[in-house]
Structures are given as C-alpha cells and as structure tokens.
C-alpha cells in the first residue's frame, strides 16, 4: 500500500484537503490524518494538538491570550492548543508548512488552506472513489490519547462513531486506526472490528525529553510498565501485539538500520517475525529530501536540506525486504517504487 503520510506533504502543507487530494491524484491507496480534538468535540487533522507550528494562529491578535505552556505526555510544550479552540475558531485559521526550511516551495502555499475535520476528509475520499473508481482507505492516528482522555476529551469514542456512521465496519473496511500507545488500541478493540495498527517508535538513539523516555509508549510510563518499544519489536512482543492489533507501523530503521556512517545496513528479522505473528507491516516515514535519506541515495548537494534524492530506490529496498505498506511524504515516488517492484516480480 502507498500511504500518503499526512497527504502529499512533500508538496503541500500537511493535513490539508489540498495535500490529501494531491496524494490521491498521485496514486495513493491510503490517506493519513493525525487527529486531535477541539474544545467542542470535533476531530480535526493536525500533527499535534499544539497548532502554533502548523497554522497562522500566532497572527490572530484575538487569540494571543490563549498561548499557554502545557505538559503533553510529560513534556512541556508552549503554544496554542486545539482543545482550547472551538471548531468555528479553528476554521478561521489557515495551515502553514511545518518544516519550511526543508520545504520552502510548500511554504508558498501557507495561509491558503483550512484545517480539515475528519468528516471532511471522509467526504473527500468518498468523492474521489466515485471519480476514480479506486478504493481509497483512511488511516487515522489518535494523537496523545492518554493526554486527551486525562482532560476529559477522549478521542476513541468520537472517532469510532464517526467511522461507523460513515459506513465503515469490519476487518475488510478501508480504514486503519493507529496509535503509538497500547491501552487505547486495546480499548478500541472492544469498541470496533475495524483494523487496528500498533505504531512502534525507534527503540534506539532516542534521547529523553524533559526526563521522559521517548522509546516507551507513554501509557506504559503512566502505568509503571517497565517495557518499551524494544520489547515490543521482539518476536514475543509482536505475538502479543497480534492479540489486539492487525498490523504494526514500525519506524523504518527497525527493519533496516542505518550504519554508523548513515548508509543502509542489513535487514533485521523483524519482517519475518511480524509476518509469523500474522501482522501486516506498514513502515514510516519515507521522505524525498537528502537530509532524510541514506548517504548512498542522496543526489546533487548531499548536504542540502532541501535537495531531493533517490527516494524510489530507498522504498524499493524496503519492498524487497517484505514490508506491506509505505508511509511516504511523496506518494508519487512511492507509487513509482511499487510499480517497479511489481514489474520485477
């Protein structure tokens, strides 16, 4: 599967209807919205509930007093937060490029697009299915589920209701619900028969933030569970995941680690172990800029943070390793890689 990571986010500001539409036009099988809540309970697509980095909220004087510092998954964050705004207020904002230094062309689209709701994304997908005759899936991520439940704004109930109301039911539905946490996926398993995906962060080389480990699901920290993603990526850990989830979404270097000099190394046993447990494997995130690519696939100025390299070759390497889905910021490159892979088979 070609999964458009937040839409065609290598070409448009992420989590906008324009980014999702372009991704579909580029041949994506799936579009991915990260979901957060508004004060009045709407689910909207943003990378974080802190919206200062992806909207023009700082340019609205009437919202200046809402700037705050909050503890999000144990880490202090300062900015403006989705849960402090109504949907009507969110709709007065406009999206901005999250990483403009890497994607200056995207920044030219700043302030053009609204922040979309989950319902608007579902409607876009259904219209696109009618126009193209293709089946297009939706892959929502519950962002900071422990935090939102802790402030009395749980994500799971409104998400399941929205999906069920839209006609999505059963394991064969074109929907995947994903989370980096575990407890909310287990809760979701009791609420819906839609496919669930356990995301797996990099268990290595992740420094603590504000003393909070980043290689551990946050709900494990809350519960005092001493395990981390390293335990979950083992063969035994994957078998346990299979008791409540249908697939795993590992950080790509869990499959093929980088060497000390930033080349692609040797594949681990993860693919075989996950498939043996009956799990699909959808890796993240494949990005086109040199700064995100291994050294051997960089093109032009290898040190440039904006120049783009041979992303197709990187994706092909992961497809050859046996993964089932690719989260990519560049759906066109992912589609080309999948097409090449199929022709070679």
C-alpha angles and dihedrals in degrees: 000000000000104000115194103222103224086334124295088332095166087067108029135027105282125256096025128124087241090057092048093047093049090049091054090047088052091056104264115166092201138026121209125213121184106215132216131164133249123219091262094049105263119143112229132179115252132135090234138007084243098085101180092093096051105034140045093250091125089062092060108088092195089065097046093102091057093068105117145161115240136174106244112185088339095308123108113240126183123204141063120322130212093226090063093059133069118231090252089056093046088053090061089062127083129217124252133193111271097209105029094162089064096035111034091157089060090052088064085071093055117133094014101100138056126232104260128224123228089250091055091051091050090050092050091051094049092049090048091051090054092048097045103030087228128125110241121189132209120223109191121187122208104225118212094344096176091052094049093046089048092058092047096258105106117187100204102069097049091042094053092044092051093049094045092046088053089057100258112143137147138021092291096057117118092247135100121187113204138188141169088216125076108206094061092050089053088049091049090052088065092048104046144016092218117122115277128203128202110214116214121204123208106284091202136062096012111137119212117260114218086344092304114124113238095199093068129074106255093231088058089057091049092049095045091243107159096206124101141186090287089065092045093053093056120099090255092047091052091051088054091049088054090064091071109012136058099210143007128233106206128183103259096245090062084071099039114010122209120245122239090267092050100257122133110270135197121309118254126224091259096107093051092044094049094046090048087056090052095251129139116227122224112175130204144247123001110176129179102221118103092237090066097042131083114262096254093058098049118113134198110357101013091200095051116115091204104039115099127228139190101307091158090064092050092050091047090056091055093045089052088052088061108256118155102211139023126211104207136171086210109055092177092060091044091051091050091050092050091048091050091047092052092048091052091050 
